Amino acid sequence: MSASEPVNSAWIPWLLVMVLFSALVAVCVGFLKTLDGTPASAALLSAGAAFGGTALLCLAVVPVVQQLRQRC
């Protein structure tokens, strides 16, 4: 990509959806860990791991979908 090409503005809403979905998963994991009786520090650590894992999974899906679209 050269410097003169504009940035694809369609990425911004999708990136926002990925972050919000990851945050939702993290909140759910943290809430479930708290209900289980886990201390707040461990629940927060689990929520952070869930956020990171979900965000990585969402970002990994994008190139796969692009490859599948090119084959069809």
Short mmCIF file of the C-alpha atoms (twelve columns), coordinates in Angstrom:
data_MODEL
# 
_entry.id   MODEL 
# 
loop_
_atom_site.group_PDB 
_atom_site.id 
_atom_site.type_symbol 
_atom_site.label_atom_id 
_atom_site.label_alt_id 
_atom_site.label_comp_id 
_atom_site.label_asym_id 
_atom_site.label_seq_id 
_atom_site.Cartn_x 
_atom_site.Cartn_y 
_atom_site.Cartn_z 
_atom_site.pdbx_PDB_model_num 
ATOM 1  C CA . MET A 1  0.000   0.000   0.000  1 
ATOM 2  C CA . SER A 2  1.492   3.357   -0.998 1 
ATOM 3  C CA . ALA A 3  1.268   6.513   1.085  1 
ATOM 4  C CA . SER A 4  -1.067  8.183   -1.416 1 
ATOM 5  C CA . GLU A 5  -3.811  5.543   -1.078 1 
ATOM 6  C CA . PRO A 6  -6.581  6.419   1.392  1 
ATOM 7  C CA . VAL A 7  -7.139  4.179   4.383  1 
ATOM 8  C CA . ASN A 8  -10.126 1.881   3.963  1 
ATOM 9  C CA . SER A 9  -12.714 3.499   6.221  1 
ATOM 10 C CA . ALA A 10 -14.739 0.268   6.373  1 
ATOM 11 C CA . TRP A 11 -12.202 -1.066  8.895  1 
ATOM 12 C CA . ILE A 12 -13.171 1.438   11.576 1 
ATOM 13 C CA . PRO A 13 -16.704 0.111   12.284 1 
ATOM 14 C CA . TRP A 14 -15.540 -3.502  12.092 1 
ATOM 15 C CA . LEU A 15 -12.678 -2.817  14.468 1 
ATOM 16 C CA . LEU A 16 -15.126 -1.171  16.862 1 
ATOM 17 C CA . VAL A 17 -17.403 -4.234  16.659 1 
ATOM 18 C CA . MET A 18 -14.439 -6.521  17.382 1 
ATOM 19 C CA . VAL A 19 -13.402 -4.483  20.426 1 
ATOM 20 C CA . LEU A 20 -16.945 -4.280  21.786 1 
ATOM 21 C CA . PHE A 21 -17.504 -8.018  21.268 1 
ATOM 22 C CA . SER A 22 -14.219 -8.776  23.010 1 
ATOM 23 C CA . ALA A 23 -15.204 -6.493  25.888 1 
ATOM 24 C CA . LEU A 24 -18.571 -8.239  26.169 1 
ATOM 25 C CA . VAL A 25 -16.871 -11.626 26.384 1 
ATOM 26 C CA . ALA A 26 -14.445 -10.270 28.990 1 
ATOM 27 C CA . VAL A 27 -17.269 -8.859  31.126 1 
ATOM 28 C CA . CYS A 28 -19.158 -12.157 30.961 1 
ATOM 29 C CA . VAL A 29 -16.074 -14.146 31.956 1 
ATOM 30 C CA . GLY A 30 -15.302 -11.767 34.811 1 
ATOM 31 C CA . PHE A 31 -18.900 -11.909 36.043 1 
ATOM 32 C CA . LEU A 32 -19.001 -15.707 35.908 1 
ATOM 33 C CA . LYS A 33 -15.662 -15.990 37.716 1 
ATOM 34 C CA . THR A 34 -16.921 -13.607 40.423 1 
ATOM 35 C CA . LEU A 35 -20.095 -15.658 40.858 1 
ATOM 36 C CA . ASP A 36 -17.894 -18.719 41.262 1 
ATOM 37 C CA . GLY A 37 -16.275 -17.139 44.297 1 
ATOM 38 C CA . THR A 38 -12.970 -16.304 42.659 1 
ATOM 39 C CA . PRO A 39 -11.130 -13.287 44.120 1 
ATOM 40 C CA . ALA A 40 -11.438 -10.049 42.138 1 
ATOM 41 C CA . SER A 41 -7.806  -10.103 41.026 1 
ATOM 42 C CA . ALA A 42 -8.112  -13.578 39.519 1 
ATOM 43 C CA . ALA A 43 -11.440 -12.690 37.890 1 
ATOM 44 C CA . LEU A 44 -9.868  -9.593  36.349 1 
ATOM 45 C CA . LEU A 45 -6.938  -11.629 35.075 1 
ATOM 46 C CA . SER A 46 -9.318  -14.152 33.488 1 
ATOM 47 C CA . ALA A 47 -11.346 -11.345 31.940 1 
ATOM 48 C CA . GLY A 48 -8.189  -9.839  30.451 1 
ATOM 49 C CA . ALA A 49 -7.169  -13.175 28.996 1 
ATOM 50 C CA . ALA A 50 -10.648 -13.624 27.533 1 
ATOM 51 C CA . PHE A 51 -10.503 -10.139 25.991 1 
ATOM 52 C CA . GLY A 52 -7.104  -10.786 24.439 1 
ATOM 53 C CA . GLY A 53 -8.062  -14.195 23.128 1 
ATOM 54 C CA . THR A 54 -11.302 -12.982 21.619 1 
ATOM 55 C CA . ALA A 55 -9.639  -9.949  20.027 1 
ATOM 56 C CA . LEU A 56 -6.916  -12.128 18.495 1 
ATOM 57 C CA . LEU A 57 -9.491  -14.577 17.197 1 
ATOM 58 C CA . CYS A 58 -11.550 -11.767 15.634 1 
ATOM 59 C CA . LEU A 59 -8.459  -10.270 13.999 1 
ATOM 60 C CA . ALA A 60 -7.360  -13.685 12.711 1 
ATOM 61 C CA . VAL A 61 -10.714 -14.279 11.027 1 
ATOM 62 C CA . VAL A 62 -10.381 -11.209 8.766  1 
ATOM 63 C CA . PRO A 63 -7.564  -12.525 6.513  1 
ATOM 64 C CA . VAL A 64 -9.254  -15.925 6.313  1 
ATOM 65 C CA . VAL A 65 -12.495 -14.362 5.094  1 
ATOM 66 C CA . GLN A 66 -10.565 -12.255 2.581  1 
ATOM 67 C CA . GLN A 67 -8.838  -15.376 1.227  1 
ATOM 68 C CA . LEU A 68 -12.136 -17.207 0.934  1 
ATOM 69 C CA . ARG A 69 -13.704 -14.292 -0.929 1 
ATOM 70 C CA . GLN A 70 -10.839 -14.239 -3.436 1 
ATOM 71 C CA . ARG A 71 -11.289 -17.936 -4.241 1 
ATOM 72 C CA . CYS A 72 -14.974 -17.618 -5.123 1 
# 
